[in-house]
Amino acid sequence: VQDDLGAPSIPGAWRTPFSRLVGEAGLVDRSAVADAVRLSGFGSGKKRVVFGTNSRDGAAAWFLFGPVSGLEDVRLFAGGMNAWRTHPNLPRTDNLPESGF
């Protein structure tokens, strides 16, 4: 969950801008979180790993797609995209699709 992850990113990842999940008052929009889960296929039994640009953004993603959405076994990639990019042998993609909402 981040507004600007940039490229490259992790293959199979999809982008959900944080601004679409939280309202103007800074409160979580639970219906928007549910829509993001439904439209992305995140709840379809696949491994659920979230990340952000950094650990803070990743923790927000874990909170929104774990406890807030009601999904179980959501995991956090610690260090986020910044940590992933420091490992030259990990796969990358320049195609980071939106989650669809």
N, C-alpha and C positions, 0 to 999 in steps of 0.2 A: 504494500500500500504506500504509494508515494506519487507525488505529482511530477517528478522528473528523475526517472531512473537512468535515462540515457541509454546508449548502446555501447558496447554489447551487453547482452543479458544472458540469463540462464535458459537453455533450451527447454521448451515446454511451459515456460512461465507465461503469465498473462498479467496485464497491468490494470489495476483498479485505483484510480486517483482518490486519495484520501478525502479530497474536498467533496466527493460525491457521497461519502458515507457519514459525514458530520454536517449538521446544519449550521446556519449562521451564528447561532448562540453557542456553538462549540459542543452541542449535545449530539450523541450518537443517533443517527436515523436508522432505527432497527429495520424498517421496511426496505430501506436502500441496501442494508447489509444482506437481508434475505434475498433481495433481487440479484445482488452480485453473486451470491452463492448459487442460486438457481441458474442464472444465465451462463455462468462460467463452467458449470459441471463440477464444481469443487466438492459437492456433496455426493458424487456418484461412486464412491467406494475406491477412488484413486488415493494414492499417498497424498497427504495434505501437508505441504511444507510451505511456510510463508517466509518472506524476507522483505527488506526495504533497502534503501540506499545505505543505511547504517543500522546499528543495533536498536536505537530508539524507534525508528520507523518500523523495524521488524517486530518489536514488542507491541506496538500499536496494532499491526496487522494480526499478530497472534491473538490479542485481546478481542478484536472485532470478529475474526473468523473462527475463534474458539468459543470462549464463554458467551459472547454477545449473540452469536449465530446459533449456538447450541450444538455445533459439531464437536465430536469427540476426537481425540488423538490428532490434534493439529500440532504440528511441530514447527519450531523456529530455526531457521538457518542463522546461527549466531554470527554477527559481524556484517551480515547483509551483503549487498552487491559489492561494496568496497572490499570486503574480505575475499569474496569469490574472485575478483579481478586480480588479486595478488598471487594467485596460483596459476602459472602459465599453462599447465597441462589440463586444466578443467575445461569442459566444453563451453562454447559461447555461441550466441546468435545475435544478429543485428535486427531480427524480427521479433518485436515485443508487442503482441496484439493486446487490444483493449479487452476487458472482460465482457463487453457487450451491452452495457447499460449506460 
